[in-house]
Amino acid sequence: MKIISFVLYFSKYKKDEKADKNIKWLAVGNGLSAATPIDDRASRPGWTACFFVMFYGGNMFFKLFLLSLGITLFGQSQELEFRNLYNQGTRCFQKGNYDSSVIYFRMANDLRPNTHSVKYNLAAALSCGGKTVEATEILKEDFWLSATDQFLSDSDFVNLWKSGYIEDLKRYLKQFHEIHEASKPAFELDDRAFHPEGLALDKITGRFFIGSIRKKTIWVYKNEKIIKDFFKTDSLYAVMGMKVDEKRRKLWVATSIMPEMDGYVKSMQAAAVYCFDIDKGNIDTKYSLFGDHVLGDLVLDKDGTVYVTDSREPVIYRIKENTMERWLSIDKAWNLQGLDFSEDQKYLYVADYISGLFKINMANGETSHLFNKNPLRGIDGLYRWGKGFVVTQNGTNPMKVSKLILNKDQTVVEEQVVLERSDILNEPTLGFLDKNQFYYIANSPWGAYNREGKFVDERAQNPRVYKIILEP
């Protein structure tokens, strides 16, 4: 068995085995055995006191500072608790105390669900303890996170090999590698170093907007032509999620300081939401946050109010009446990503990269976690389609674009239908819906950076946008 130890490090916004979109518990093998699980874009902020720029006087500023510090330390304590449980499970396993190892790994899994290394090692401990039926069920759950056949060559599963369940596992695993090809090419950028993340469309003019992590800019694409200097600013950070407000002729852009962007300096910590005049290209307003934040995605309601997720801590910010405020904290979440409204906008749904979807009652802020019939993780972009959602999932192995089918009450994710799972997906990130067409970036090159954080041109491809025609 390869026990996975955890090391806290401050990094970026990559995913899977490459790193994270924020701080992550990096899975580092300690040489005990041969399995090499990929693991997560993790989670919560480090020991950083983040604060929000306000101009209401000293007392209010201090209260906001303490609130942010408290949430930050709470998140860190949860990560430390998770690491402690995991390490306890590791030590028990090494001593051959498999029953105790199972207990600790289960506790770690309950605290931070859908973590491949936890589930895999839990299954190994169960197998070593002779509990092959339970080990089989845990491995089946783990295939939804990382569909690998490592257990076939890992001697910690020898009891499972001898059981009658191994062929059943092989058959179950096979479905996760079936090819699904629903996407058609939309357009391509002739610049492999552009590193796109966000994508938006002005339906009135037919212009696409593509944001760059590395070059800190927004390009405009229409009719096979690119305008590189339409948006008049050189003050952007790495460009993340974007949304068009066609009625008010605005483009809203979430940006954050990231190690992958040109000109990055380690001491830099800030994020901002920009509002552009979509017809003139000028900045209308900039809303800044200083401290350790990653503003990853945003959505607008029918009144033009903007809601923005922070991937560093489980907080949603709101921009209303020219004021940006901390709106809601989701304590049970780990890493907030995409978000979208229900059709009647009575509920806001938010993706947590680790545990699936949260549902927020817009009338009272009450938050609930949707039950998943099968493990659901790795969601980056989230887009309402009918009574469910279309999602990009770059935190699973293999990566995919899926449709989530919810129950009548919108409280359970009953089914995950794969739309695209093929070799065109080399980090699908964000996109948008245009009627029944879903456009998305298929190959954002987060894996093109070396250990020193330098972009390696040969590891990247020209950025490609694909579209999927959705059926009702």
N, C-alpha and C positions, 0 to 999 in steps of 0.2 A: 504494500500500500504506500502511496505517496501522500504523506500528510502535508497539508498546505499551511504554511505559516503566513502571518499577515504583517505587513510593514506599512506604516503610514507615511505617505509622501505627498508633496504638494505638486500637482501637475495640472493638466489641461482638461480637455473636454473630449478625449478619445473614448473609444468604447472597447468592449471585449478584452482580449488578451493584450491589446495594444496600449491601453491606459484608459483614462476616463475623461468625461466632459468636466470633471471637477476632481476634488480630492478623492482618493480611492484607497481601499485596502488592497494593495497589490498582492496577488497570489504569487508567492515565491517558493519554489520547491527546495526542500532541505536535503534532498538526496536519499530519502528513506526508501523510495521505491520508484516505479516507472510511470505512473499515470501523470498526465499533465493537463489538468482541467483548465479551461479558460475561465476567467472571472472578471468581475463586474466593473461597470462604470459605477462607482459606489456613491457617495452618499452625502454625508453631512460635513459641515465646515470644521476646520481645525481650531486651534487655540487662538482665534483671531477675533478681536472685538470690532465687529462691523458697525458702522453707524450711518445714519440717514441724514442728509443735509436738510436742515430745517431752519427757519428764521422766525421762531416764535419766542425767543428769549431763553435765558439760561436754564430755568427749571424744566421747561418742556423738552429742551434738547437733552438734558441729563436723563429724564425719564425714558426718552426714546433710546438713548444710548444703553441704559441698563436693561431695557426690554430686549434689545438686539443681542446684548452680551449674554443675557440669560438664556435665550433661545439657542445661541451658538454653543454655550457650555452644555446645555441639555442634550443637544445633538451629539456633541463629542462624548458625553458620558454614555449615551446609548451605543455608540461605536465601541467604546472601551469595554462595555459589558458584553457586547457581541464577541469581541476578540478574546476576552477572558473565557467565555464559554467554549469557544472554538479550541483555544489552547488547552483547556482542561480535557476536552474530548480527545485531543491529540495525545496528551500525556497518558491518559488511561489506555488508549489503544496501544501505545508503545510498550506498556507494561503487560499487555495481554488481558486487561480488564475490559472486555468488550461490552458487557452489560452497562457499566458506568459510562463508557465511551458513547454508547447509544443515547443514554440520558442527556449528556451534555450536547451532543450534536443535535438532538431533537430540540433542546432549549434554544440553541443558536438558530436553528431553522425557524422556530416559532417567532423569535425576535426579529430576524431578518430573513424573510422567506425568499424562495426562488434564487438561492445562491448555489451555483453548480458545485463548487468545491465542497460545500457542506453536505449537500444531498449525496454526492458521490461517495464521500468518506463515511457518511451514515450508512449507506448501503453496504460498504465494505465491512464496517463493524458488525452489521447484522449478519452478513454472510459468514464472517469468522466465528461468530457466536452460534452458528447453526440455524439461524432464523431466515431460511432461504425464501420463504413466501413473502415475508416483509421486505427483504432485500430486493426481491423482484419488483414489488410495487413501488418502492422508492426509486429504483432505476428507471421505471417507466415514467415517473414524474420528472426525473432528471432529463430524460430525452427531450422534453419540451423546452428545456433550457439549452442543453448542449447535446446534440445527437451524435455521440461518439461511441465507438465499440471498444473502448479501453478495457472494459471489464473482461473482455475475451482473452486478454493477455496479462491481466493483473492477477497474480497468484493469491491475493487476498479473497478472490472470488472462487477459489477451488471448490468449496462446498456447493456453490451455485452451479459450477460446471457439472458436478456429479448429480445434480438434481434433474428433475424432468422439466424444469422451467426455462432452460437455456434456449431452446428452439423457439419457444413462445416469445422470449425477449428479442431474438433476432428478427422474427416476423414483425413485432411491434416497432422495432427501430427502423425497419425498412421504409415505412411511410414518411418518415421525416427527411428522407433524401429523394423523394419523388420530385421530379422537375415540374414546375408550373410556370407557364410562359403566357401571360396575359398582356404584357407591355409592348407598346410600339414606340419607336424613336420619335421624339418631338423635335429636339435640336441639340446641337453640340457646340461647345466653346473651344476655340483653337488656342487654348492656354492651359496646359496641364498644371501650372503652378498657381492657378487662380484660387483653388480650394473653396468651392462654394458650400454653403450650408443652408441659407434661406432662399425661398422662391415665392414670388407673388405675381399677380396679374391684374392689370387695369382693364377690365372687360369693355370699358367704353372706347378706349383707344387701341386695344389689342396689344399693348406693350407688356412684355415680361420684365420683371425685376429680379436680378440674381445678385445675392450678397456674398462677399468674399471674407472668409476668416483671415487669410494671410495678407491680402492686399488692402484690407480695411476700406472697401469701396463697394459701390452698387453699380452694376452695369445694366443697361437697358437693351433688350433684344426685341426686334420686330422685323418680320419679313427677311430673315437671314442677314440682317444688319445689326451691328452692335454700336451703341453709343456709350463711351467710357467715361465721359465727363459731364453728363447731364446734371447729376446732383452736385451742387456747388459747395463742397466742404472738404477740408483735409483733416478734420478733427474726429472722424469716426474711429471707434475701436473695431475689434473683430465683429463682423456683421452676422447676427444669428437669425431669429425668426422675424418675418415681416408680414404685415397685413395692409391691404388697400381699403380705405374708406371712400368708396366711389361717390357717395352722396355729398360728402364734404370736401372731396378732391384732396385727400391726404394720403400719405404713405407713412405708416408707423413702423419703426425699425428698432428692434432690441439689439444692443451692442454690449460687449464686455471685453475687458482686457484679458487676452489669452497668450500663453507662451508661443503659440504658432504664428502670431501676427508679426509683420515686419515692424522693427523698432521696439520690440518688447524688452523691458527692463524688469528684473525680478522685484524691485521695490514698488512697482506700479500695481495699484489695486483700485479698480473703479469699474463702474458699469453705467450705462445710460440708455434711455429711450429717446429716440429722435422722432420728431414729427415734421415731415417734408410737405411742401406744396407740390403736389404730384404733377402739375402742369408747368410750373416754372422751375422746379428743381431746387428751390431755396429752402433753408431751414426755417420752419415756423417757431418751433420750441424744442428745447432740450431739457430733459429731466434726468438729473444726475444722482447716482448713489456712490458714495466713497466707502471703501472697505472691501472685504472679500466676498464678492458677489459674481454670479454668472446669470445674467438675464437671458434665458434661452429661447422663450417663445411668448407670443401674445395673441390676444383675441379681442374683438370689439363687439359690444352689444348693439342693439338697434338704435340706441341713443348716442352712440359714439364714445361711450365709456370704455376705457382700455384696461384689460387685466393681463398681468405679466407674471410669469413664473420665474423663481430664483432657484437654480439648481444647487447652489451652495448650502442653502437651508430651506426647509419646507415652507416657504412663504410665498404668498401671492400679493403683488402690489396692484394698486388701482390708480388710474389717472382719470380724474373727474374734475371738471370745472377748473382746468389748468393747474391742478394740484396732484402731486404724486404722494400716495400714502401707503403704509403697510396695512393691507386689508384683512388678510386671513392667514393664520398659520395652521398647517396640518401636521400635528405632532406625530402621527403614526406613519407618515410618509418619509421616504429616504431621499428621493432625488426627483423633484418635479420637472416635467418636460412639457409636452404639448397639451393643449386644452381647447375645448369647444363647448358650445351651448347645446342644450336640447332644442328641439324645433320651436317650442313656445318660450324659450329663454327663461323658464322658471328654475332650471338647474344648469349648473356649470360642471362639466366633467373634466378631470385633470388626470393625466398619466403620471404615475410614479414608475420610474425606470426599474425599480426592484419588485414592486408588489402588485402592479396592475392599475386599476382605475379607482378614483375617488369621485363621489357625487356630492355636490354642494347645493344646498337649498338657498336660492338667491334671496328669499324673503327673510330668512333668519340666520343664515350662515351655518346651519347644521350640516355636518359632514359625515358621510358614511363610505365605507369601503365596499366596492362591489365584489361579490363572491365569484370566484372563477371555478368552473367545473374542472378545468385543467390548468396547470401552472401558466401564468401569463406574466411576461416580463420583457424588458428591453424595448419598450415603446418610446420612440422619439417624437414623430409627428402623429397628431390625433385629429381626425376630421369626421364630423357627423355625416352619416349617410343613411337616410331613412330613419329607422328605429335603432340603428347601431352605429358603427364607426368604421372608417378605413384607417389603418395605422401602418406606419413604417416601423419595423422592428430590426434594429441593428445590434441588439444585445442578446440575440440568440445565435446559435450555431446549428444550421446555416441561418443567415439573415433572410428576411422575407418582408413582403408587403401583404397584409392580411385584412380581412373583413371580420369584425367582431359582431356577433349576433347576440342581442340582449333579450331577456324575457320581457313579458308584457309590462311588468312594473319597473323595468329598467334598473333592476337591482342585482341581476346575475348575468355574467358573461357565459352564455350557454354553449357557444360554439366559436371556434377560430377557423375561418375559412381562408386557406392560402390562395392569394391571387398571383403572386410572383415569388418564385424561389428558383433562381437560376444563376448562371455565372455573370449576368449583367449587373448583379448587385454586389458592389464592392464598397459598401457603406451607404445605404440609402438614408437620407436625412429628412428634410422637410419638403412640403409641397403645398398644393391647394386643390380644391374642387371647383370645376367649372361645369355646372349642370351635372351631367352624368360622366364627366371625364375627370380622372384624377391625374394630375401632373406632379412629378416628384424628381428630385435629384437622386440619381442612382449610384453614383460612385464618388462620394466626397472623400478626398484622400487623407483621412486621418492616419492611415498606416504608412504614409510616405515620409514620416519624420524619423530620424535616427535617434539613438540614445541621448545624444546631446541636444535634441530638439531642432535639428537642422533639416530643412526640406531636401529630400533626395528626389531629383526630377525623374530619374529612371523608375522610381517606384509608383509613379502616378500615371494616370491616363487623362486624355482630354475630358473635361466634365461633360456629362451627358444627362439630359432631361428626357424622361420617358412619360408616356401617358397610358392609362388603363381605362377602357370604356366599361363602366360599371352597369351591371344588370340590376333591375329593380329587386 
